[in-house]
Amino acid sequence: DDGSESVEMSMQMLAQLHAQGAECVVATPHFYLHREKRAADYLQRRQARFDTLLKQQPPVELLLGAEVAIEQGISDVPELAQLAVSGTDLILLELPYAPYQSWMEAEIHAITVQHGLTPVIAHIHRYLMWYTEEEFNTVLGWDAIFQINVEAFEGFRQNRIAREVFKRKLPFLFGSDCHHLPERKPNFDLL
């Protein structure tokens, strides 16, 4: 996907995250149902790359997950639980960059009920331009954890959504959403 270009770059990013105070990092390469012929092939490629990275002895604990695009039919993927963060029931889900549609909530509900997974909605602050206030309230009412990238605190509009999550005392976690160097580098130092 649009992540690190090499093992060396990955190790540099992990070193930067470690220097910024991270002790554990979750690797979440993108999973797009429409791009994959078989989820099993994706899982095999992902594991091979993860094993290669582990051989380099990263300076932090490294867990494996995926950033799963919410698409119609994603809840029907039998291997979906294997995309959760290793050792947990947490699955990172990325909403489409498109106007809100009710099938999104139906897919997330099916993931929760049919697969027993806890949805973590990736970078919730990025959907402002797509959703009305009412739609945003619907999303924030979901039984989910909301992931906020630290760059949300750099801009007023995205900051507003982050503060709304805090104000409502919704479950949340921070993410760096680092992909590569130098443009989307680790940025926990912003906190």
C-alpha positions in Angstrom: 0.0 0.0 0.0 1.2 3.6 0.5 3.4 2.7 3.4 7.1 2.3 3.9 9.3 1.9 0.8 11.8 -0.5 2.4 12.7 -2.4 5.6 15.3 0.2 6.2 12.7 3.0 6.1 10.4 1.0 8.4 13.2 0.6 10.9 13.9 4.4 10.8 10.2 5.1 11.5 10.2 2.6 14.4 13.3 4.2 15.8 11.6 7.6 15.6 8.5 6.3 17.3 10.7 4.8 20.0 12.5 8.1 20.5 9.0 9.8 20.8 8.1 7.5 23.6 6.3 4.6 21.9 6.9 1.2 23.4 4.5 -0.8 21.2 3.6 -0.2 17.6 0.8 -1.7 15.6 1.6 -2.2 11.9 -1.7 -1.7 10.0 -1.2 -2.1 6.2 -4.3 -1.3 4.2 -6.8 -4.1 3.3 -9.1 -3.2 0.4 -11.7 -5.9 -0.4 -12.0 -4.7 -4.0 -8.3 -5.0 -4.6 -7.8 -8.5 -3.2 -8.8 -11.6 -5.0 -8.4 -13.7 -1.9 -8.0 -12.5 1.7 -5.7 -15.5 2.3 -3.2 -14.1 -0.2 -3.2 -10.8 1.5 -2.6 -12.4 4.9 0.3 -14.5 3.5 2.0 -11.4 2.0 1.4 -9.4 5.1 2.9 -12.1 7.4 6.0 -12.5 5.2 6.7 -8.8 5.3 6.1 -8.7 9.1 8.5 -11.6 9.6 11.1 -9.8 7.6 10.7 -6.7 9.8 10.9 -8.7 13.0 14.2 -10.2 11.9 15.6 -6.7 12.1 14.9 -6.6 15.9 12.9 -3.4 16.0 13.4 -1.2 19.1 9.7 -1.5 20.1 7.2 -4.3 20.5 5.5 -4.8 17.2 2.0 -6.1 16.7 0.3 -6.9 13.5 -3.1 -5.6 12.3 -4.6 -4.0 9.2 -6.5 -0.8 8.3 -9.6 -2.4 6.8 -11.6 -0.3 4.3 -15.3 -0.4 5.0 -16.8 -1.6 1.7 -20.1 -3.3 1.0 -19.6 -7.0 1.7 -16.5 -6.6 4.0 -18.4 -8.3 6.9 -18.7 -11.4 4.7 -15.0 -12.0 4.5 -14.4 -15.3 6.5 -10.8 -14.3 7.5 -11.8 -10.9 8.9 -10.8 -11.8 12.5 -7.3 -12.4 11.2 -7.1 -8.7 10.3 -7.7 -7.6 13.9 -4.7 -6.4 16.0 -2.8 -9.5 17.1 -3.9 -10.8 20.5 -7.0 -8.5 20.6 -10.5 -8.3 19.2 -9.7 -4.7 17.9 -10.1 -4.1 14.2 -9.1 -0.8 12.6 -11.7 0.3 10.1 -11.4 3.1 7.7 -14.6 4.7 6.5 -14.9 5.7 2.8 -14.0 9.3 1.9 -17.5 9.7 0.6 -20.9 10.9 1.9 -22.4 8.9 4.7 -24.5 5.9 3.7 -26.5 3.6 6.0 -24.8 0.5 4.7 -21.6 1.6 6.4 -23.2 1.3 9.8 -24.7 -2.0 8.8 -21.3 -3.4 7.8 -19.7 -2.3 11.1 -22.6 -3.8 13.1 -22.2 -7.1 11.2 -18.4 -7.1 11.9 -19.2 -6.7 15.6 -22.0 -9.2 15.8 -20.9 -11.9 13.3 -17.2 -11.8 14.0 -17.1 -10.7 17.7 -14.7 -7.8 16.9 -14.5 -4.3 18.4 -14.4 -1.7 15.7 -11.8 1.1 16.0 -12.9 3.9 13.5 -9.7 5.2 12.0 -8.9 8.9 12.0 -12.5 10.0 12.8 -11.5 13.6 12.4 -10.9 13.3 8.7 -14.6 12.9 7.7 -15.8 16.4 8.4 -16.0 17.4 4.8 -18.1 14.4 3.9 -20.7 14.3 6.8 -23.4 16.6 8.0 -23.7 17.4 11.7 -26.5 14.8 12.0 -24.5 12.1 10.3 -21.5 12.9 12.5 -23.7 12.5 15.6 -24.8 9.1 14.2 -21.2 7.9 13.7 -20.2 9.2 17.2 -23.1 7.1 18.6 -21.7 3.9 17.3 -20.5 1.3 19.8 -16.9 1.8 18.7 -13.5 3.2 19.7 -12.5 6.3 17.8 -8.9 6.7 16.7 -7.5 10.2 16.4 -4.3 11.0 14.6 -2.1 13.5 16.5 -2.1 15.8 13.4 -5.8 16.5 14.3 -4.5 19.0 16.8 -2.8 21.1 14.2 -6.0 22.4 12.5 -9.1 24.0 14.0 -11.7 21.9 12.1 -10.2 18.5 12.8 -9.4 19.6 16.4 -13.1 20.3 16.9 -14.0 16.7 16.2 -11.3 15.4 18.5 -12.5 17.7 21.3 -16.1 16.5 20.7 -14.9 12.9 21.2 -13.2 14.0 24.5 -16.2 16.0 25.6 -18.6 13.1 25.2 -16.2 10.8 27.0 -16.2 8.4 24.1 -13.5 5.7 24.0 -10.6 6.8 21.9 -6.9 6.2 21.1 -4.2 8.2 19.5 -2.4 7.1 16.3 0.4 8.6 14.3 -0.8 7.2 10.9 2.8 7.4 9.8 3.3 5.9 6.3 6.8 6.8 5.1 9.5 9.4 5.4 9.6 12.3 5.1 6.0 13.4 4.4 4.0 11.2 6.7 6.6 10.5 9.3 6.0 9.5 13.0 4.7 12.5 14.8 3.9 11.6 18.4 6.2 14.5 19.3 3.2 16.8 18.5 1.4 15.5 21.6 
